[in-house]
């Protein structure tokens, strides 16, 4: 019970929340686990025009083949013909 009270007190302090967020965000292992859980069992659609957007492509490149298999993450390329 005491640890719960201490934790809630710590989280009220804005600087501690920011520190906690930065700690989790910078931890590559935790970052990967959170990303994979968020994307689990999803199909990510990307349009051909988005392939020029380096930020989107860079983010997609961080998902390993093993993560795609383990978490059932699919990437679908959508090509539309404007005729």
QUIKA-V478691 format. One line per field, one symbol per residue. phi: phi as a letter, one per 20 degrees, with the letter a starting at -180 (. if undefined). A space follows every 50 residues. Layout:
phi=???
This chain:
phi=.ffffffffffffgffffffgffffeffffgfffffffeglcdeecegff feefffffffffefgfffffdlddddedddeee
